[in-house]
Amino acid sequence: MTEAFTALESLSHRFPWPSQRPSVPAVPWVMDYGGRDLIRHLIAVRQPRVIVEIGAFMGGSVRQWLAMSPDIKVVAIDPWPQIEGPDPFWDSHPIGRLHTGQFREPDGLYLAFLATMWDHRNRVIHARGYGCDILPVLHAHGLRPDLIYIDADKRGEEISICDELFPEAIICGDDWLWCDGWCYPTQKPVADSARRRRRVLKTASNTWLIDDRPWTAAERMIWLRCLPQSFVRRFRAWMRARHGCDSSGNPVSPAKNGCDNSHQVNEA
Ligand SMILES: C[S@@+](CC[C@H](N)C(=O)[O-])C[C@H]1O[C@@H](n2cnc3c(N)ncnc32)[C@H](O)[C@@H]1O
């Protein structure tokens, strides 16, 4: 625990919060696309103290983890990139439309995150950058997270880095059912990691979890409760693919539509 505390302390100097809250509106936007009860249940039972989240956006899921226990600290990674030009996903979402001007200001997303998470700043370290660049920094500072939640670029690039740097951590994430045309790009890297680690792959709706313990009855219940939603998500993905779109409504490049889903695993 002392080592974790030292690493967090050192990272809080490497990624300091500003001295004042940015004077922009908070954006309490939670992008929860289902199945997170699987993670909440795991947090309640195993009580991880240090969580790394890759793809924090406005801290929607970070707040969900923090709410589980006052002892949890989260390192939130995101590039909070500059938004420019139209985007079908942002522009069609009611909250995205509401904050469209704010987000397109210089550092709009980053400042919105800081303002939104201001009251949690003693329990959150915000590391601005891409997961593949930040994870080695966390490792070099001695951080050994208990849990890593990935909700980032859908291609699972960070998964093999996590396997290498943090073999003991439980890895989980979002986007299991995120579809790019006919392809589910998150599924192969997740299934590969579960095989490499010889761990159990659990899924519920959009959420996946590579666990070192077998399914419990409570987890099976969560999976069962999510089943109708999983079918709806698969159906919607299929409808979008027929119109040449990914799950965010963006057009898919033709090159991606011949993708190989042969790795697909049974959702149970
Ligand atoms: C779907 S949003 C995350 C939503 C958030 N977890 C929630 O529950 O509200 C995805 C985020 O991932 C970030 N992102 C994309 N690629 C990333 C990468 N390689 N490393 C870290 N963050 C990334 C994006 O900037 C975006 O903010």
The ligand as an SDF file (V2000), in Angstrom:
LIG
                    3D

 27 29  0  0  0  0  0  0  0  0999 V2000
  -16.2410    6.6510  -25.2100 C   0  0  0  0  0  0  0  0  0  0  0  0
  -15.1870    7.8830  -24.5760 S   0  0  0  0  0  0  0  0  0  0  0  0
  -14.9780    7.3650  -22.8970 C   0  0  0  0  0  0  0  0  0  0  0  0
  -16.2290    7.5000  -22.0790 C   0  0  0  0  0  0  0  0  0  0  0  0
  -16.0310    7.4150  -20.5870 C   0  0  0  0  0  0  0  0  0  0  0  0
  -15.2360    6.2650  -20.1960 N   0  0  0  0  0  0  0  0  0  0  0  0
  -17.3880    7.3700  -19.9050 C   0  0  0  0  0  0  0  0  0  0  0  0
  -17.7960    6.3060  -19.4270 O   0  0  0  0  0  0  0  0  0  0  0  0
  -18.0780    8.3850  -19.8650 O   0  0  0  0  0  0  0  0  0  0  0  0
  -13.6580    7.4700  -25.2910 C   0  0  0  0  0  0  0  0  0  0  0  0
  -12.4960    8.3710  -24.8850 C   0  0  0  0  0  0  0  0  0  0  0  0
  -11.3010    7.7120  -25.2370 O   0  0  0  0  0  0  0  0  0  0  0  0
  -10.3470    8.6730  -25.5850 C   0  0  0  0  0  0  0  0  0  0  0  0
   -9.2870    7.9590  -26.3350 N   0  0  0  0  0  0  0  0  0  0  0  0
   -9.3110    7.5340  -27.6220 C   0  0  0  0  0  0  0  0  0  0  0  0
   -8.1820    6.8720  -27.9090 N   0  0  0  0  0  0  0  0  0  0  0  0
   -7.4490    6.8470  -26.7660 C   0  0  0  0  0  0  0  0  0  0  0  0
   -6.1860    6.2880  -26.4260 C   0  0  0  0  0  0  0  0  0  0  0  0
   -5.4730    5.5950  -27.3220 N   0  0  0  0  0  0  0  0  0  0  0  0
   -5.7290    6.4640  -25.1740 N   0  0  0  0  0  0  0  0  0  0  0  0
   -6.4600    7.1460  -24.2610 C   0  0  0  0  0  0  0  0  0  0  0  0
   -7.6720    7.6770  -24.5280 N   0  0  0  0  0  0  0  0  0  0  0  0
   -8.1510    7.5390  -25.7670 C   0  0  0  0  0  0  0  0  0  0  0  0
  -11.1190    9.7050  -26.3690 C   0  0  0  0  0  0  0  0  0  0  0  0
  -10.4560   10.9520  -26.3690 O   0  0  0  0  0  0  0  0  0  0  0  0
  -12.4450    9.7240  -25.5980 C   0  0  0  0  0  0  0  0  0  0  0  0
  -12.4640   10.7550  -24.6590 O   0  0  0  0  0  0  0  0  0  0  0  0
  1  2  1  0
  2  3  1  0
  2 10  1  0
  3  4  1  0
  4  5  1  0
  5  6  1  0
  5  7  1  0
  7  8  2  0
  7  9  1  0
 10 11  1  0
 11 12  1  0
 11 26  1  0
 12 13  1  0
 13 14  1  0
 13 24  1  0
 14 15  1  0
 14 23  1  0
 15 16  2  0
 16 17  1  0
 17 18  1  0
 17 23  2  0
 18 19  1  0
 18 20  2  0
 20 21  1  0
 21 22  2  0
 22 23  1  0
 24 25  1  0
 24 26  1  0
 26 27  1  0
M  CHG  2   2   1   9  -1
M  END
$$$$
